[in-house]
Amino acid sequence: MEENSKKYTVLVCDDEEGIRESFNLILSDFYNLKFAHNGLQALEVLKDTKAHMMFLDIKMPKLQGLETLKRIKKAHPNLPVIVVSGYQSVEIAQEAIKNGASNYIPKPFESKQILKAVEEVIHRL
């Protein structure tokens, strides 16, 4: 892991507490983490926080992931957003990429997938 990587902030938006906890276990030793339970909360967090990248679930209450993605890319066009979803669908992945997602990771995921995705984004910053 890159030295001094704690200077980077990663926002995780997922309505499932277990998934948020998984991200916490995988990333908290290396990165500053912010969490949101739904798309509306993610948009609020981004108003007050300088995130360097984001993981975004697709199926969530209040504001679905793809609509959240569209709004985030409009307000923060350079923010790398990686979509994670339990719905393993080529169509959803294509739609996410079309709307500005940097990558798509299906659930369940392995910790090495998440770490690799973050490292790839951080190296491009």
C-alpha positions as CSV (number, residue, x, y, z in Angstrom):
1,M,0.0,0.0,0.0
2,E,1.2,3.5,-0.8
3,E,2.8,5.3,2.1
4,N,0.7,8.2,3.4
5,S,-2.4,6.9,1.6
6,K,-4.5,8.0,4.6
7,K,-4.5,11.4,3.0
8,Y,-7.1,10.1,0.5
9,T,-10.9,10.0,1.3
10,V,-13.2,7.3,0.0
11,L,-17.0,7.7,0.2
12,V,-18.9,4.4,0.4
13,C,-22.7,4.6,-0.4
14,D,-24.6,1.4,0.3
15,D,-27.9,0.8,2.1
16,E,-26.6,-2.5,3.6
17,E,-24.8,-2.2,6.9
18,G,-22.9,-5.4,6.3
19,I,-21.5,-4.1,3.0
20,R,-20.5,-0.8,4.7
21,E,-18.8,-2.7,7.4
22,S,-16.9,-4.8,4.8
23,F,-15.6,-1.7,3.2
24,N,-14.6,-0.4,6.6
25,L,-12.7,-3.6,7.4
26,I,-11.0,-3.6,4.0
27,L,-10.1,0.1,3.7
28,S,-10.0,1.8,7.1
29,D,-6.3,1.1,7.8
30,F,-5.3,2.8,4.6
31,Y,-7.8,5.5,3.7
32,N,-10.1,8.0,5.4
33,L,-13.7,6.7,4.9
34,K,-17.0,8.4,4.8
35,F,-20.3,6.5,4.6
36,A,-23.8,7.1,3.2
37,H,-26.8,4.9,3.5
38,N,-28.5,6.2,0.3
39,G,-28.0,8.4,-2.7
40,L,-29.5,11.5,-1.1
41,Q,-27.2,11.2,1.9
42,A,-24.2,10.7,-0.5
43,L,-25.0,13.9,-2.2
44,E,-25.1,15.7,1.2
45,V,-21.8,14.2,2.2
46,L,-20.2,15.4,-1.0
47,K,-21.3,18.9,-0.3
48,D,-19.1,18.9,2.9
49,T,-16.4,16.4,2.1
50,K,-13.6,16.3,-0.4
51,A,-13.8,12.7,-1.5
52,H,-11.1,11.4,-3.9
53,M,-13.3,8.5,-5.1
54,M,-16.6,6.8,-4.3
55,F,-18.1,3.3,-4.2
56,L,-21.8,3.4,-5.1
57,D,-24.5,0.7,-4.8
58,I,-27.2,0.5,-7.5
59,K,-30.3,-0.7,-5.6
60,M,-31.0,1.7,-2.7
61,P,-34.0,3.4,-1.1
62,K,-34.8,7.1,-1.6
63,L,-32.6,7.6,-4.7
64,Q,-31.4,4.7,-6.9
65,G,-27.7,4.3,-7.7
66,L,-27.9,5.2,-11.4
67,E,-29.8,8.4,-10.7
68,T,-27.4,9.2,-7.9
69,L,-24.5,8.6,-10.3
70,K,-26.0,11.0,-12.8
71,R,-26.4,13.7,-10.1
72,I,-22.9,13.2,-8.7
73,K,-21.2,13.3,-12.2
74,K,-23.1,16.6,-12.9
75,A,-21.9,18.2,-9.7
76,H,-18.5,16.5,-9.5
77,P,-17.6,15.4,-13.0
78,N,-14.0,14.4,-12.1
79,L,-14.9,12.2,-9.1
80,P,-14.1,8.6,-9.8
81,V,-17.2,6.5,-9.0
82,I,-17.1,2.7,-8.9
83,V,-20.4,1.0,-9.0
84,V,-21.0,-2.1,-6.9
85,S,-24.1,-4.2,-7.2
86,G,-25.6,-7.5,-6.3
87,Y,-27.5,-7.5,-9.6
88,Q,-25.0,-9.0,-11.9
89,S,-26.3,-7.7,-15.2
90,V,-24.4,-6.6,-18.2
91,E,-27.0,-4.0,-18.9
92,I,-26.6,-2.4,-15.5
93,A,-22.8,-2.3,-15.8
94,Q,-23.1,-0.8,-19.3
95,E,-25.6,1.8,-18.1
96,A,-23.3,2.7,-15.1
97,I,-20.3,3.1,-17.4
98,K,-22.3,5.2,-19.9
99,N,-23.3,7.5,-17.0
100,G,-19.7,8.1,-15.9
101,A,-18.8,5.2,-13.6
102,S,-15.1,4.4,-13.6
103,N,-15.7,0.7,-13.0
104,Y,-18.2,-1.9,-12.0
105,I,-17.7,-4.6,-9.3
106,P,-20.3,-7.3,-8.7
107,K,-21.3,-8.3,-5.2
108,P,-20.2,-10.4,-3.5
109,F,-16.7,-9.0,-3.9
110,E,-13.3,-9.9,-2.5
111,S,-11.2,-7.5,-0.5
112,K,-8.4,-7.7,-3.1
113,Q,-10.9,-6.4,-5.7
114,I,-11.7,-3.4,-3.6
115,L,-8.1,-2.7,-2.7
116,K,-7.0,-3.0,-6.4
117,A,-9.8,-0.7,-7.5
118,V,-8.8,2.0,-5.0
119,E,-5.2,1.7,-5.8
120,E,-5.9,2.1,-9.6
121,V,-7.9,5.3,-8.9
122,I,-5.3,6.7,-6.5
123,H,-2.5,6.2,-8.9
124,R,-4.3,8.3,-11.5
125,L,-4.9,11.2,-9.1
